[in-house]
Amino acid sequence: MTTLELDRETLPISHPRLPSWAPALVAVVAASLAGLLGLLTGWAWPGLVVLAVLLFVAGLPGWSLVLENRRAAVDRLMTGLVWVAFGVAVLPLVWLVWLVVSKGAGAVDMRFLTYSMRNVVGAGGGVYHALLGTLIITLMAALISVPIGLFTAIYLVEYGKGSRLARWITFLVDVMTGIPSIVAGLFALALFVLIFGPSVRMGFAGSVALSLLMIPIVVRSAEEMLRLVPDDLREASYALGVPKWRTVLKVVLPTSLGGIITGITLAIARVIGETAPLLLTAGLTDSVNTNPFAERMTTLPVYIYSQFTSPGVRLPDGSEAPGFARAWGAALVLIVIVMLLNLVARIIGRIFAPKKS
């Protein structure tokens, strides 16, 4: 019998494996040990949760190392770390949504959505004026940002590829991406003060401030979508004698339309929650104003800020001031709007995505 045949006879075909209920057992033991330590030391529950997670992440690979092998233990350790990272990322989001829904759902009703804060003292009132202001200012910001951002992306991809001007534009767009929102608000305020005077506050100024934040997002997203269009489509169009501008209009843009619209929608969702630039430029009012070129105009983020900073006095029954409930209700409305925008972006992306067949 050869050495190879002897090795085959001595090497095991399979090795022991942990049962399928092993992770659940380790989780129960880790939670029990953390709870026992909490009873003995009086730790708060966040510390106990962290301790239980650490015990689980260390305990399951340790058991695997004893019973299985090193490779299986490393695999279970990395799997546990991935799940911990996922939990750390998702837990704040879930907690935030639960907190806003639990505190704001009771304040949101048809009256809250259809009444403004004009002549409201104490309880009552709503977000109608802020909701209208948010929609008007954001829509005007999109009307400013989308053409500028889209034409800039077309130039960078189709016409200015490799040129010095294109490199400078790309650099400036990257710089604008990192500009704090308060700086955009100060720039828009300074611009309108130079034109209209120091007391100017209007919705259009807020739209200009938001457009400074939207343009780089639209440029980068549209640029990436245009770069994904295969050059074969362009070359086939040129071979048929179609001019460049018509190729861009009829071939390139329809092919990348889904991704471009998705990027625009996400850019709108990004700026719709800005507070600082709108507080500087559009101001604060308790009345409905549908003219963005005159007088102050309130948005939902500014409304939330104002209600938290000036909630009013406590009610006679000892409950908290009515401004807090209104602020949580407005926050819930704003989150729902952002979620709807993201859902619309995904639906549009699927509808206009190029067919893979």
Helices and strands as residue ranges (DSSP letters): H 3-10, H 22-41, H 45-67, H 70-104, H 110-114, H 128-154, I 155-159, H 164-177, H 181-196, H 203-227, H 231-239, H 244-247, I 248-252, H 253-271, H 276-281, H 300-309, H 322-352
